Amino acid sequence: MTCKLWAPVEYWELSEKDRQKFRCGPGRGILEKLVPDKWRLGWPLVKTLSITPSCAIHDFCYAWGPDTIEWKNESDRVFRNNLIRQITAAARDYSYFYFPITRARLMKAEIYYQFVVQFGGPSFWEGRNPRNEMADPFSDKIWNPILT
């Protein structure tokens, strides 16, 4: 399968070892089952599709880019487009009987994209907020309307 994905130039300038630091989802536990690195749709009849390259680029974009919501949104769109590129490239390796698997993968890509859009905020903003703006809402040191 030949597939070209888009990423910032800085990503391609990383060594292979440094690129491997970026991956899909949490990497372990129950959440890894929800956000796997490989899609086994159609397995064992159809090869498993590894979406790690698209995820790695997305994680790099989150870590590397500017601290703006526009950059988060752009990174999410890049993720979706790269997933679609990977899925359509994998479909070229098979006959027209592969269409149901491709359709299912495209639907799964859209679900992944919507999850990232809706729930990716904490991952994007982690480490970007100034420490003096962060506080534990349940701490006794700050006013908490729930406790008063």
MDAnalysis code that builds the backbone (N, CA, C; Angstrom):
import MDAnalysis as mda
import numpy as np

u = mda.Universe.empty(444, n_residues=148, atom_resindex=np.repeat(np.arange(148), 3), trajectory=True)
u.add_TopologyAttr("name", ["N", "CA", "C"] * 148)
u.add_TopologyAttr("resid", np.arange(1, 149))
u.add_TopologyAttr("resname", ["MET", "THR", "CYS", "LYS", "LEU", "TRP", "ALA", "PRO", "VAL", "GLU", "TYR", "TRP", "GLU", "LEU", "SER", "GLU", "LYS", "ASP", "ARG", "GLN", "LYS", "PHE", "ARG", "CYS", "GLY", "PRO", "GLY", "ARG", "GLY", "ILE", "LEU", "GLU", "LYS", "LEU", "VAL", "PRO", "ASP", "LYS", "TRP", "ARG", "LEU", "GLY", "TRP", "PRO", "LEU", "VAL", "LYS", "THR", "LEU", "SER", "ILE", "THR", "PRO", "SER", "CYS", "ALA", "ILE", "HIS", "ASP", "PHE", "CYS", "TYR", "ALA", "TRP", "GLY", "PRO", "ASP", "THR", "ILE", "GLU", "TRP", "LYS", "ASN", "GLU", "SER", "ASP", "ARG", "VAL", "PHE", "ARG", "ASN", "ASN", "LEU", "ILE", "ARG", "GLN", "ILE", "THR", "ALA", "ALA", "ALA", "ARG", "ASP", "TYR", "SER", "TYR", "PHE", "TYR", "PHE", "PRO", "ILE", "THR", "ARG", "ALA", "ARG", "LEU", "MET", "LYS", "ALA", "GLU", "ILE", "TYR", "TYR", "GLN", "PHE", "VAL", "VAL", "GLN", "PHE", "GLY", "GLY", "PRO", "SER", "PHE", "TRP", "GLU", "GLY", "ARG", "ASN", "PRO", "ARG", "ASN", "GLU", "MET", "ALA", "ASP", "PRO", "PHE", "SER", "ASP", "LYS", "ILE", "TRP", "ASN", "PRO", "ILE", "LEU", "THR"])
u.atoms.positions = np.array([
    [0.843, -1.178, 0.000],
    [0.000, 0.000, 0.000],
    [0.886, 1.238, 0.000],
    [0.733, 2.073, -1.000],
    [1.446, 3.335, -1.069],
    [0.488, 4.445, -0.691],
    [0.926, 5.284, 0.234],
    [0.050, 6.339, 0.725],
    [0.902, 7.518, 1.180],
    [0.558, 8.712, 0.715],
    [1.255, 9.914, 1.166],
    [0.351, 10.670, 2.124],
    [0.891, 10.960, 3.305],
    [0.147, 11.687, 4.323],
    [0.726, 13.088, 4.476],
    [-0.129, 14.035, 4.915],
    [0.343, 15.395, 5.143],
    [0.745, 15.548, 6.596],
    [1.842, 16.260, 6.803],
    [2.292, 16.634, 8.147],
    [3.149, 17.876, 8.014],
    [3.294, 18.653, 9.089],
    [4.219, 19.780, 9.045],
    [5.639, 19.285, 8.710],
    [6.396, 20.114, 8.054],
    [7.766, 19.757, 7.653],
    [8.570, 19.292, 8.861],
    [8.345, 19.921, 10.001],
    [9.092, 19.575, 11.217],
    [8.881, 18.119, 11.623],
    [7.724, 17.574, 11.322],
    [7.470, 16.163, 11.640],
    [8.362, 15.263, 10.795],
    [8.445, 15.551, 9.502],
    [9.255, 14.715, 8.607],
    [10.743, 14.860, 8.902],
    [11.133, 15.962, 9.531],
    [12.543, 16.161, 9.875],
    [12.953, 15.396, 11.134],
    [11.982, 14.886, 11.895],
    [12.296, 14.080, 13.077],
    [12.920, 12.752, 12.670],
    [13.738, 12.208, 13.540],
    [14.266, 10.866, 13.295],
    [13.129, 9.862, 13.462],
    [13.315, 8.671, 12.916],
    [12.296, 7.625, 13.047],
    [12.034, 7.305, 14.512],
    [13.089, 7.321, 15.314],
    [12.962, 7.041, 16.753],
    [12.092, 8.100, 17.432],
    [12.311, 9.369, 17.087],
    [11.509, 10.444, 17.677],
    [10.057, 10.385, 17.208],
    [9.837, 9.983, 15.957],
    [8.458, 9.854, 15.449],
    [7.696, 8.759, 16.175],
    [8.391, 7.736, 16.631],
    [7.729, 6.624, 17.302],
    [7.215, 6.994, 18.695],
    [7.604, 8.171, 19.203],
    [7.103, 8.626, 20.499],
    [5.630, 9.028, 20.409],
    [5.170, 9.302, 19.210],
    [3.786, 9.699, 18.991],
    [2.996, 8.483, 18.522],
    [1.832, 8.243, 19.116],
    [1.024, 7.074, 18.771],
    [-0.449, 7.356, 19.035],
    [-1.292, 6.381, 18.799],
    [-2.734, 6.544, 19.003],
    [-3.100, 6.409, 20.471],
    [-4.021, 7.221, 20.885],
    [-4.676, 7.062, 22.172],
    [-3.765, 6.901, 23.362],
    [-4.295, 6.306, 24.411],
    [-3.569, 6.208, 25.675],
    [-2.454, 5.164, 25.687],
    [-2.518, 4.165, 24.784],
    [-1.449, 3.182, 24.703],
    [-1.599, 1.979, 25.607],
    [-2.548, 2.022, 26.574],
    [-2.729, 0.884, 27.466],
    [-4.094, 0.975, 28.135],
    [-4.494, -0.106, 28.748],
    [-5.723, -0.130, 29.525],
    [-6.984, -0.217, 28.681],
    [-8.096, 0.004, 29.346],
    [-9.405, -0.111, 28.690],
    [-9.565, 0.931, 27.588],
    [-8.998, 2.107, 27.780],
    [-9.122, 3.151, 26.751],
    [-8.399, 2.771, 25.463],
    [-7.373, 1.940, 25.570],
    [-6.677, 1.478, 24.362],
    [-7.610, 0.628, 23.502],
    [-8.539, -0.069, 24.145],
    [-9.521, -0.859, 23.386],
    [-10.464, 0.056, 22.608],
    [-10.752, 1.227, 23.160],
    [-11.633, 2.187, 22.491],
    [-10.913, 2.955, 21.400],
    [-9.602, 3.184, 21.574],
    [-8.809, 3.950, 20.615],
    [-7.596, 3.111, 20.203],
    [-7.813, 2.045, 19.415],
    [-6.704, 1.159, 19.046],
    [-5.826, 1.744, 17.939],
    [-4.610, 1.217, 17.835],
    [-3.678, 1.630, 16.783],
    [-3.971, 0.935, 15.462],
    [-4.682, -0.197, 15.535],
    [-4.953, -0.987, 14.327],
    [-6.425, -1.317, 14.258],
    [-6.957, -1.259, 13.050],
    [-8.355, -1.616, 12.826],
    [-8.404, -3.008, 12.241],
    [-9.142, -3.899, 12.858],
    [-9.225, -5.270, 12.422],
    [-10.521, -5.565, 11.670],
    [-11.139, -4.558, 11.067],
    [-12.364, -4.769, 10.292],
    [-12.080, -5.723, 9.139],
    [-12.838, -6.787, 9.052],
    [-12.660, -7.739, 7.969],
    [-11.569, -8.757, 8.208],
    [-10.856, -8.649, 9.322],
    [-9.784, -9.575, 9.626],
    [-10.405, -10.935, 9.899],
    [-9.898, -12.062, 9.474],
    [-8.605, -12.326, 8.847],
    [-8.630, -12.284, 7.325],
    [-9.789, -11.997, 6.717],
    [-9.858, -11.992, 5.250],
    [-9.135, -10.800, 4.642],
    [-9.119, -9.694, 5.350],
    [-8.503, -8.461, 4.856],
    [-7.413, -8.058, 5.846],
    [-6.315, -7.550, 5.319],
    [-5.219, -7.133, 6.184],
    [-5.685, -6.075, 7.186],
    [-5.124, -6.143, 8.387],
    [-5.383, -5.142, 9.407],
    [-4.805, -3.805, 8.944],
    [-5.533, -2.732, 9.181],
    [-5.073, -1.395, 8.800],
    [-4.500, -0.696, 10.022],
    [-3.222, -0.384, 9.991],
    [-2.595, 0.374, 11.069],
    [-2.793, 1.855, 10.786],
    [-3.430, 2.543, 11.733],
    [-3.639, 3.981, 11.572],
    [-2.633, 4.781, 12.402],
    [-1.616, 4.100, 12.895],
    [-0.605, 4.757, 13.716],
    [0.035, 5.962, 13.020],
    [0.355, 5.899, 11.705],
    [0.946, 7.094, 11.081],
    [0.042, 8.336, 11.174],
    [-1.248, 8.179, 10.932],
    [-2.172, 9.320, 11.039],
    [-2.259, 9.816, 12.475],
    [-2.309, 8.885, 13.429],
    [-2.368, 9.258, 14.841],
    [-1.091, 9.968, 15.288],
    [0.045, 9.461, 14.828],
    [1.328, 10.059, 15.212],
    [1.419, 11.497, 14.719],
    [0.993, 11.722, 13.498],
    [1.012, 13.085, 12.948],
    [0.070, 13.976, 13.752],
    [-1.095, 13.469, 14.082],
    [-2.058, 14.246, 14.860],
    [-1.495, 14.588, 16.238],
    [-0.902, 13.605, 16.906],
    [-0.309, 13.862, 18.224],
    [0.840, 14.864, 18.128],
    [1.636, 14.755, 17.060],
    [2.720, 15.718, 16.860],
    [2.143, 17.119, 16.681],
    [1.109, 17.245, 15.870],
    [0.492, 18.564, 15.649],
    [-0.014, 19.158, 16.955],
    [-0.605, 18.331, 17.807],
    [-1.070, 18.816, 19.109],
    [0.103, 19.310, 19.958],
    [1.194, 18.579, 19.951],
    [2.333, 18.923, 20.801],
    [3.152, 20.087, 20.249],
    [3.234, 20.205, 18.937],
    [4.172, 21.128, 18.305],
    [3.573, 22.496, 17.974],
    [2.340, 22.567, 17.583],
    [1.748, 23.786, 17.022],
    [1.502, 24.892, 18.015],
    [0.969, 26.007, 17.507],
    [0.672, 27.157, 18.366],
    [-0.488, 26.878, 19.320],
    [-0.603, 27.698, 20.346],
    [-1.615, 27.523, 21.388],
    [-2.930, 28.204, 21.008],
    [-3.517, 27.792, 19.908],
    [-4.770, 28.403, 19.474],
    [-5.793, 27.329, 19.139],
    [-7.051, 27.674, 19.307],
    [-8.120, 26.743, 18.965],
    [-8.135, 26.497, 17.458],
    [-7.706, 27.478, 16.689],
    [-7.633, 27.306, 15.237],
    [-6.642, 26.199, 14.878],
    [-5.513, 26.141, 15.600],
    [-4.525, 25.091, 15.331],
    [-5.075, 23.715, 15.740],
    [-5.797, 23.661, 16.858],
    [-6.420, 22.393, 17.264],
    [-7.376, 21.913, 16.176],
    [-8.220, 22.822, 15.706],
    [-9.187, 22.457, 14.663],
    [-8.485, 22.013, 13.384],
    [-7.421, 22.707, 13.006],
    [-6.648, 22.337, 11.813],
    [-6.010, 20.958, 11.999],
    [-5.456, 20.704, 13.179],
    [-4.844, 19.399, 13.471],
    [-5.875, 18.283, 13.378],
    [-7.074, 18.549, 13.867],
    [-8.141, 17.545, 13.799],
    [-8.533, 17.264, 12.350],
    [-8.621, 18.313, 11.521],
    [-8.957, 18.111, 10.107],
    [-7.854, 17.346, 9.380],
    [-6.598, 17.632, 9.713],
    [-5.470, 16.889, 9.128],
    [-5.581, 15.409, 9.489],
    [-5.940, 15.130, 10.732],
    [-6.126, 13.751, 11.185],
    [-7.184, 13.046, 10.334],
    [-8.319, 13.698, 10.165],
    [-9.406, 13.106, 9.363],
    [-8.956, 12.859, 7.929],
    [-8.326, 13.846, 7.315],
    [-7.881, 13.707, 5.924],
    [-6.837, 12.610, 5.768],
    [-5.910, 12.505, 6.722],
    [-4.893, 11.454, 6.648],
    [-5.515, 10.067, 6.822],
    [-6.512, 9.949, 7.711],
    [-7.212, 8.664, 7.849],
    [-7.868, 8.275, 6.532],
    [-8.538, 9.222, 5.893],
    [-9.199, 8.941, 4.616],
    [-8.173, 8.529, 3.570],
    [-7.017, 9.194, 3.543],
    [-5.959, 8.816, 2.597],
    [-5.509, 7.371, 2.836],
    [-5.314, 7.012, 4.100],
    [-4.874, 5.650, 4.411],
    [-5.925, 4.617, 4.014],
    [-7.174, 4.908, 4.287],
    [-8.257, 3.969, 3.981],
    [-8.401, 3.779, 2.477],
    [-8.390, 4.871, 1.724],
    [-8.556, 4.742, 0.273],
    [-7.336, 4.087, -0.362],
    [-6.152, 4.325, 0.184],
    [-4.955, 3.658, -0.343],
    [-5.035, 2.150, -0.093],
    [-5.527, 1.749, 1.079],
    [-5.673, 0.322, 1.384],
    [-6.707, -0.315, 0.459],
    [-7.744, 0.433, 0.102],
    [-8.804, -0.099, -0.768],
    [-8.283, -0.373, -2.174],
    [-7.289, 0.372, -2.626],
    [-6.729, 0.164, -3.970],
    [-6.039, -1.189, -4.102],
    [-5.681, -1.790, -2.972],
    [-4.997, -3.088, -3.000],
    [-5.957, -4.259, -3.215],
    [-7.271, -3.993, -3.218],
    [-8.256, -5.061, -3.303],
    [-9.239, -4.793, -4.436],
    [-10.086, -5.763, -4.707],
    [-11.077, -5.639, -5.771],
    [-12.291, -4.869, -5.260],
    [-13.302, -4.778, -6.105],
    [-14.516, -4.059, -5.726],
    [-15.275, -4.764, -4.603],
    [-14.945, -6.028, -4.307],
    [-15.567, -6.721, -3.187],
    [-15.152, -6.103, -1.849],
    [-14.134, -5.274, -1.887],
    [-13.599, -4.636, -0.684],
    [-14.446, -3.440, -0.249],
    [-15.398, -3.011, -1.067],
    [-16.181, -1.804, -0.793],
    [-16.821, -1.791, 0.595],
    [-17.469, -2.864, 1.072],
    [-18.080, -2.814, 2.415],
    [-17.069, -2.538, 3.528],
    [-15.874, -3.104, 3.409],
    [-14.832, -2.865, 4.415],
    [-14.392, -1.404, 4.364],
    [-14.225, -0.883, 3.155],
    [-13.821, 0.523, 2.994],
    [-14.878, 1.437, 3.588],
    [-16.139, 1.167, 3.304],
    [-17.244, 1.975, 3.845],
    [-17.223, 1.947, 5.368],
    [-17.048, 0.766, 5.944],
    [-17.008, 0.632, 7.407],
    [-15.823, 1.402, 7.987],
    [-14.679, 1.326, 7.323],
    [-13.498, 2.061, 7.800],
    [-13.706, 3.568, 7.704],
    [-14.336, 4.028, 6.632],
    [-14.615, 5.458, 6.496],
    [-15.574, 5.931, 7.575],
    [-16.558, 5.116, 7.901],
    [-17.485, 5.474, 8.979],
    [-16.756, 5.510, 10.326],
    [-15.864, 4.556, 10.534],
    [-15.092, 4.538, 11.775],
    [-14.166, 5.758, 11.846],
    [-13.592, 6.157, 10.715],
    [-12.736, 7.344, 10.677],
    [-13.529, 8.583, 11.077],
    [-14.752, 8.687, 10.608],
    [-15.596, 9.831, 10.964],
    [-15.910, 9.834, 12.456],
    [-16.151, 8.649, 13.018],
    [-16.407, 8.557, 14.462],
    [-15.167, 8.968, 15.242],
    [-13.985, 8.489, 14.823],
    [-12.725, 8.889, 15.458],
    [-12.577, 10.405, 15.413],
    [-12.818, 10.962, 14.230],
    [-12.687, 12.417, 14.054],
    [-13.629, 13.153, 15.010],
    [-14.881, 12.737, 15.085],
    [-15.842, 13.403, 15.963],
    [-15.432, 13.273, 17.433],
    [-14.887, 12.132, 17.831],
    [-14.393, 11.974, 19.200],
    [-13.242, 12.937, 19.475],
    [-12.341, 13.075, 18.524],
    [-11.199, 13.971, 18.703],
    [-11.674, 15.417, 18.806],
    [-12.613, 15.794, 17.957],
    [-13.157, 17.161, 17.990],
    [-13.833, 17.427, 19.334],
    [-14.656, 16.479, 19.771],
    [-15.437, 16.682, 20.995],
    [-14.631, 16.508, 22.287],
    [-13.709, 15.549, 22.302],
    [-13.047, 15.187, 23.556],
    [-11.527, 15.387, 23.540],
    [-10.972, 15.942, 22.469],
    [-9.530, 16.117, 22.370],
    [-8.993, 17.368, 23.038],
    [-9.882, 18.238, 23.498],
    [-9.463, 19.499, 24.122],
    [-8.485, 19.338, 25.265],
    [-8.783, 18.484, 26.263],
    [-7.837, 18.332, 27.369],
    [-6.444, 17.887, 26.923],
    [-6.376, 16.987, 25.926],
    [-5.065, 16.559, 25.428],
    [-4.342, 17.708, 24.744],
    [-5.081, 18.512, 23.990],
    [-4.452, 19.630, 23.286],
    [-3.954, 20.688, 24.268],
    [-4.778, 21.035, 25.260],
    [-4.427, 22.138, 26.160],
    [-3.508, 21.726, 27.301],
    [-3.305, 20.427, 27.512],
    [-2.441, 19.980, 28.603],
    [-1.041, 20.559, 28.446],
    [-0.570, 21.204, 29.489],
    [0.770, 21.793, 29.472],
    [0.835, 23.165, 28.805],
    [-0.266, 23.642, 28.232],
    [-0.255, 24.936, 27.549],
    [-0.784, 26.056, 28.424],
    [-1.560, 25.723, 29.454],
    [-2.118, 26.746, 30.325],
    [-1.090, 27.170, 31.364],
    [-0.978, 28.481, 31.638],
    [-0.061, 28.938, 32.687],
    [-0.446, 28.332, 34.033],
    [0.555, 27.974, 34.821],
    [0.304, 27.321, 36.111],
    [-0.549, 28.183, 37.037],
    [-0.378, 29.504, 36.980],
    [-1.145, 30.360, 37.889],
    [-2.629, 30.415, 37.518],
    [-2.998, 29.899, 36.353],
    [-4.403, 29.850, 35.960],
    [-5.032, 28.494, 36.252],
    [-4.246, 27.567, 36.762],
    [-4.732, 26.222, 37.045],
    [-4.888, 26.044, 38.549],
    [-6.009, 25.424, 38.968],
    [-6.240, 25.169, 40.391],
    [-7.125, 23.943, 40.537],
    [-7.009, 23.308, 41.666],
    [-7.873, 22.177, 41.988],
    [-9.192, 22.750, 42.494],
    [-10.310, 22.496, 41.799],
    [-11.578, 23.095, 42.220],
    [-12.080, 22.574, 43.567],
    [-11.514, 21.482, 44.056],
    [-11.944, 20.918, 45.323],
    [-10.964, 21.213, 46.453],
    [-10.025, 22.098, 46.198],
    [-9.050, 22.482, 47.209],
    [-9.692, 23.435, 48.213],
    [-9.264, 23.364, 49.470],
    [-9.757, 24.283, 50.502],
    [-9.187, 25.683, 50.321],
    [-8.160, 25.825, 49.475],
    [-7.473, 27.106, 49.328],
    [-8.171, 28.059, 48.367],
    [-9.147, 27.577, 47.644],
    [-9.877, 28.459, 46.735],
    [-11.357, 28.398, 47.063],
    [-12.094, 29.426, 46.665],
    [-13.529, 29.458, 46.916],
    [-14.213, 28.399, 46.082],
    [-15.092, 27.656, 46.684],
    [-15.803, 26.594, 45.985],
    [-17.290, 26.707, 46.352],
    [-18.138, 27.063, 45.367],
    [-19.554, 27.232, 45.670],
    [-20.237, 25.943, 46.131],
    [-19.666, 24.802, 45.791],
    [-20.260, 23.525, 46.196],
    [-20.107, 23.333, 47.708],
    [-18.991, 23.797, 48.247],
    [-18.707, 23.593, 49.670],
    [-19.245, 24.693, 50.561],
    [-19.744, 25.780, 49.980],
    [-20.234, 26.894, 50.824],
    [-21.719, 26.870, 50.966],
])
